Every structure is written in C-alpha cells, then in structure tokens.
C-alpha cells in the first residue's frame, strides 16, 4: 500500500518547503518575531528609567508686581499662595488685589515691572486678560508666559477667585505623601517598595492575567490562518496529477493511498515547521529582551522578568502542559488538513477545488465563531463541552493547556477524541483519493462520495 511513499513525501516536501517564497516568509517573519519583543522591551525600559525628557520649567514672564482684579462679586483669597507653586521663575512675584480695573492700572503704573491680571466671566468659562501699563518694563512676549502658569494650575486660580482663605486653600491643595501596599503588606505596615516579594507577586499576577487573555486569542488566530493557508495548498496539490493527466502513468509505480499520504504529510510537516520556527523566534526574543533589559537598565523592574522568575509557582508553561499543547496543535492541524485532502481527492481540477472549499472551511469558521461567542478567546472562558468536540478543541486547547487552566484527565480525554477523529479523517482522505483517482464521471458531491465508500 505504501510502496514509494518515501519518494512521494520527499519530493512533495522539497516542493513545499524548498521554494523561495516559503523560506523568505518563514525567515522574515521569524526575524520580526525575534526582534520586535527585544526592541519593545528596551524602548519601554529606556523611557521608564530616564529616557523621558525632564519637564521644562515655565519661562519667566518678566513681572515683579502683579495686581489681580476679579469681577466675580467675591473678593479673591490671599494671592500670595501663588508663590508656593512649584515654579522657580514665579516664586518671588509680589501679588496684590485691587477692587477694580482702573484702580489697578493707576497703581501698576508706578510699580517696577508691573502688570494687571484681570479675571471676568465670559459665557460659560473664565477669561483672564493681562494688561501691561504704559512705562512698564515687562515685554509683551515675556508677559504671555504667564498664561502657561494659569493653564498648568487652573484649579488653584479657580479656588483663589472663589475667596477661599489661604489656610483653607493650602489644605485643599493635593499632598505628595502616599504609599502603595499589597493586601498582606498593608496589614503588616510594609509598603510595596519595602516588600519586594509582595511587589513581585502583584506584578506576576498582573502579567498572568494579561497572558490569560492574550495567549488563547493568539493561538486561535494563528491556527485559524494556518489552516486557511495550508488547507487550500493541500487540496490543490492533490489534483495536480489528475488535472495534468499524469495519474494513469503514476499509478503504475505509486499506490493512490501512498500518493495522498505523502503529499498530505509533506504539507503538514512544512506548516508545522513554519509554525514552530515562529514560536521559537518569539520565545527567544522575549528571553533575550529580558536579559538585555536587566543588563542595560538594572534600575528598571521588568514585569516579564518578574513573571519568568516566578513562573514555576503559577502552574503554567509546565513541561507536561507544553507537550499536551503541542500534541493538540499537531493533531488538530492534521485533522483540518486531512479534511482539505478529502476535498482535493474528490476534485478533478482547480475549479472544482474552489467550488468545494467550503467543505473544509465551514467547520473551521463554525468552530471559530462558536469559540468567539462562547468565551473561548480567554483562558477558561469556553464551556466544557467545547473541549470534547475535536473541531473546537483543536483551536482552543493549545492555549488552554499552555496556561494550565484545564485538568489533566479532561485534557487527555479531549486529546484522545481528537486523535481518533484525526485518524478517521486521514484514512477517509486516503480511501477517497484511491476511489476517485481514475474517476471520469460527473463532478461528485460529498454525500455521493461517502455513499460509494460505504458500498466498498
């Protein structure tokens, strides 16, 4: 039955994985997945530990005396509170309050470097005007800098205009004393800065929560697009000999089932190699990124570094879980690819493959939609029955196993069901190809093919 299977497999694998497009896509995307995490982590560390520009101080306005006029009907509070704002260029201005604009302008005319600051209501907001008396040494361009101070501390000016006293205003100004605790640390009176282990546990749990949302989504989407891409390729590869009329000659030296299995396994192996190269590049990028960040920015606390440090305590990415996740991914890929092989075995040319492609696309799309609506895009979110249906389990369980959110017994049962269905579909693909290899009649549909297989 499998005479010359090895030659078919080797030839098909060489055609699939040896072409320039395959190698280019695998290499380029692998490099991107390797370099992107390193670059992102280094940039985050850089901007978190001193890469940020220091905030520039507000430039001086050139005034030494400012008279405030408020037209709100309430007398402003003590304006000397403005000298306590954390702006070094505005700490020594002499403020005073005038009852009206005319009085302020007359008094400011004799002030050294004087200005008048007028507040009045306009529609639904507060308007502020600066007036420079004749003879004042304040320059027009410099005076405009004062509006930056008002903009940055608008709340303080609003409270000042409301007439709040200096002592009350000082009490209302936000303080700068605060501490952060974990729940256990708060009971002990130990802050996060003092309790390094508590801080690490907090960060670790936060990263774990993010991974429980991201990993299932990534594995499902990656698997989904891999099947769509390689499913069509597998189906087309099985009609090449039929379409080119070489089938009669080839069947003299190659058994039909050996031909279909050789082509199918070659395409599957090429797809899995590509998938694992990308995953390995991503994992390597994350590892290198953590090491470089710790080396170049020792003061930066890397969330991913803390997570990897305590990963053993979380029960995720354990060796057994990873092995099961890989098995789910491999057998799931083989199952869906074999459905595509059944389609290719039924068809006689490329046009028929296009018309029959829904046979393997529909189960994939339906499974994806069920997972999306059932909560399968996050760890532990899908209902239990989806773990025992091979079509949904193939997409959902790799991420579920990697995160360790599914029990071992349940996972083994789910994998066994997937393996059984995979073997059934692989055998079905081989028998269909054997039966249809020299078929010359009208285009058959799936039901007709299944009936004919039943008769045999």
ChimeraX attribute file (.defattr): number of C-alpha atoms within 10 A of each C-alpha:
attribute: neighborCount
match mode: 1-to-1
recipient: residues
	/A:1	10
	/A:2	14
	/A:3	14
	/A:4	14
	/A:5	19
	/A:6	14
	/A:7	14
	/A:8	21
	/A:9	21
	/A:10	15
	/A:11	14
	/A:12	21
	/A:13	21
	/A:14	14
	/A:15	15
	/A:16	23
	/A:17	19
	/A:18	13
	/A:19	11
	/A:20	11
	/A:21	11
	/A:22	15
	/A:23	14
	/A:24	11
	/A:25	12
	/A:26	17
	/A:27	16
	/A:28	12
	/A:29	17
	/A:30	21
	/A:31	16
	/A:32	14
	/A:33	21
	/A:34	23
	/A:35	18
	/A:36	14
	/A:37	21
	/A:38	21
	/A:39	15
	/A:40	13
	/A:41	19
	/A:42	18
	/A:43	13
	/A:44	14
	/A:45	21
	/A:46	16
	/A:47	11
	/A:48	14
	/A:49	13
	/A:50	11
	/A:51	11
	/A:52	9
	/A:53	7
	/A:54	7
	/A:55	6
	/A:56	6
	/A:57	11
	/A:58	16
	/A:59	17
	/A:60	16
	/A:61	22
	/A:62	22
	/A:63	24
	/A:64	17
	/A:65	18
	/A:66	24
	/A:67	25
	/A:68	22
	/A:69	26
	/A:70	21
	/A:71	15
	/A:72	14
	/A:73	10
	/A:74	11
	/A:75	17
	/A:76	23
	/A:77	20
	/A:78	18
	/A:79	20
	/A:80	16
	/A:81	18
	/A:82	20
	/A:83	16
	/A:84	12
	/A:85	14
	/A:86	10
	/A:87	14
	/A:88	13
	/A:89	15
	/A:90	21
	/A:91	14
	/A:92	14
	/A:93	16
	/A:94	16
	/A:95	20
	/A:96	15
	/A:97	18
	/A:98	19
	/A:99	14
	/A:100	13
	/A:101	18
	/A:102	11
	/A:103	12
	/A:104	23
	/A:105	22
	/A:106	11
	/A:107	16
	/A:108	23
	/A:109	17
	/A:110	13
	/A:111	19
	/A:112	15
	/A:113	20
	/A:114	27
	/A:115	30
	/A:116	26
	/A:117	21
	/A:118	19
	/A:119	18
	/A:120	16
	/A:121	12
	/A:122	9
	/A:123	7
	/A:124	6
	/A:125	8
	/A:126	11
	/A:127	11
	/A:128	16
	/A:129	12
	/A:130	18
	/A:131	19
	/A:132	22
	/A:133	20
	/A:134	13
	/A:135	13
	/A:136	16
	/A:137	16
	/A:138	19
	/A:139	13
	/A:140	13
	/A:141	9
	/A:142	13
	/A:143	18
	/A:144	15
	/A:145	15
	/A:146	18
	/A:147	16
	/A:148	13
	/A:149	20
	/A:150	14
	/A:151	10
	/A:152	11
	/A:153	13
	/A:154	13
	/A:155	11
	/A:156	17
	/A:157	19
	/A:158	14
	/A:159	17
	/A:160	21
	/A:161	22
	/A:162	15
	/A:163	17
	/A:164	18
	/A:165	16
	/A:166	15
	/A:167	11
	/A:168	11
	/A:169	16
	/A:170	14
	/A:171	10
	/A:172	12
	/A:173	11
	/A:174	7
	/A:175	8
	/A:176	6
	/A:177	5
	/A:178	5
	/A:179	10
	/A:180	13
	/A:181	19
	/A:182	17
	/A:183	13
	/A:184	12
	/A:185	16
	/A:186	13
	/A:187	10
	/A:188	10
	/A:189	13
	/A:190	18
	/A:191	19
	/A:192	18
	/A:193	12
	/A:194	13
	/A:195	15
	/A:196	12
	/A:197	12
	/A:198	19
	/A:199	18
	/A:200	20
	/A:201	15
	/A:202	19
	/A:203	19
	/A:204	22
	/A:205	16
	/A:206	13
	/A:207	16
	/A:208	18
	/A:209	13
	/A:210	11
	/A:211	16
	/A:212	21
	/A:213	17
	/A:214	15
	/A:215	19
	/A:216	26
	/A:217	19
	/A:218	13
	/A:219	18
	/A:220	23
	/A:221	14
	/A:222	13
	/A:223	20
	/A:224	19
	/A:225	12
	/A:226	17
	/A:227	24
	/A:228	18
	/A:229	12
	/A:230	19
	/A:231	27
	/A:232	20
	/A:233	18
	/A:234	28
	/A:235	30
	/A:236	23
	/A:237	19
	/A:238	28
	/A:239	25
	/A:240	16
	/A:241	16
	/A:242	20
	/A:243	13
	/A:244	10
	/A:245	13
	/A:246	11
	/A:247	17
	/A:248	11
	/A:249	10
	/A:250	13
	/A:251	14
	/A:252	9
	/A:253	9
	/A:254	18
	/A:255	16
	/A:256	26
	/A:257	22
	/A:258	22
	/A:259	26
	/A:260	29
	/A:261	23
	/A:262	22
	/A:263	24
	/A:264	28
	/A:265	20
	/A:266	23
	/A:267	26
	/A:268	22
	/A:269	17
	/A:270	19
	/A:271	21
	/A:272	17
	/A:273	14
	/A:274	21
	/A:275	17
	/A:276	13
	/A:277	18
	/A:278	21
	/A:279	15
	/A:280	15
	/A:281	20
	/A:282	22
	/A:283	15
	/A:284	17
	/A:285	23
	/A:286	23
	/A:287	18
	/A:288	17
	/A:289	24
	/A:290	21
	/A:291	15
	/A:292	15
	/A:293	24
	/A:294	17
	/A:295	11
	/A:296	12
	/A:297	17
	/A:298	12
	/A:299	12
	/A:300	16
	/A:301	16
	/A:302	21
	/A:303	17
	/A:304	19
	/A:305	20
	/A:306	20
	/A:307	21
	/A:308	15
	/A:309	12
	/A:310	15
	/A:311	16
	/A:312	11
	/A:313	10
	/A:314	14
	/A:315	13
	/A:316	18
	/A:317	17
	/A:318	15
	/A:319	10
	/A:320	14
	/A:321	23
	/A:322	18
	/A:323	15
	/A:324	20
	/A:325	24
	/A:326	18
	/A:327	18
	/A:328	28
	/A:329	23
	/A:330	18
	/A:331	20
	/A:332	27
	/A:333	24
	/A:334	27
	/A:335	25
	/A:336	23
	/A:337	30
	/A:338	30
	/A:339	24
	/A:340	31
	/A:341	34
	/A:342	27
	/A:343	32
	/A:344	31
	/A:345	28
	/A:346	27
	/A:347	28
	/A:348	28
	/A:349	18
	/A:350	18
	/A:351	10
	/A:352	17
	/A:353	22
	/A:354	15
	/A:355	11
	/A:356	19
	/A:357	18
	/A:358	14
	/A:359	15
	/A:360	22
	/A:361	18
	/A:362	11
	/A:363	15
	/A:364	22
	/A:365	14
	/A:366	13
	/A:367	20
	/A:368	21
	/A:369	13
	/A:370	15
	/A:371	22
	/A:372	16
	/A:373	10
	/A:374	14
	/A:375	13
	/A:376	26
	/A:377	24
	/A:378	22
	/A:379	25
	/A:380	20
	/A:381	17
	/A:382	20
	/A:383	11
	/A:384	11
	/A:385	10
	/A:386	21
	/A:387	24
	/A:388	19
	/A:389	16
	/A:390	25
	/A:391	20
	/A:392	25
	/A:393	24
	/A:394	32
	/A:395	29
	/A:396	30
	/A:397	33
	/A:398	27
	/A:399	34
	/A:400	29
	/A:401	26
	/A:402	25
	/A:403	24
	/A:404	22
	/A:405	17
	/A:406	18
	/A:407	10
	/A:408	14
	/A:409	9
	/A:410	13
	/A:411	21
	/A:412	13
	/A:413	13
	/A:414	21
	/A:415	25
	/A:416	15
	/A:417	16
	/A:418	25
	/A:419	20
	/A:420	14
	/A:421	18
	/A:422	22
	/A:423	15
	/A:424	13
	/A:425	21
	/A:426	23
	/A:427	16
	/A:428	19
	/A:429	26
	/A:430	21
	/A:431	19
	/A:432	24
	/A:433	27
	/A:434	20
	/A:435	18
	/A:436	18
	/A:437	22
	/A:438	15
	/A:439	15
	/A:440	9
	/A:441	8
	/A:442	7
	/A:443	11
	/A:444	14
	/A:445	12
	/A:446	13
	/A:447	9
	/A:448	11
	/A:449	15
	/A:450	12
	/A:451	10
	/A:452	12
	/A:453	13
	/A:454	8
	/A:455	6
	/A:456	7
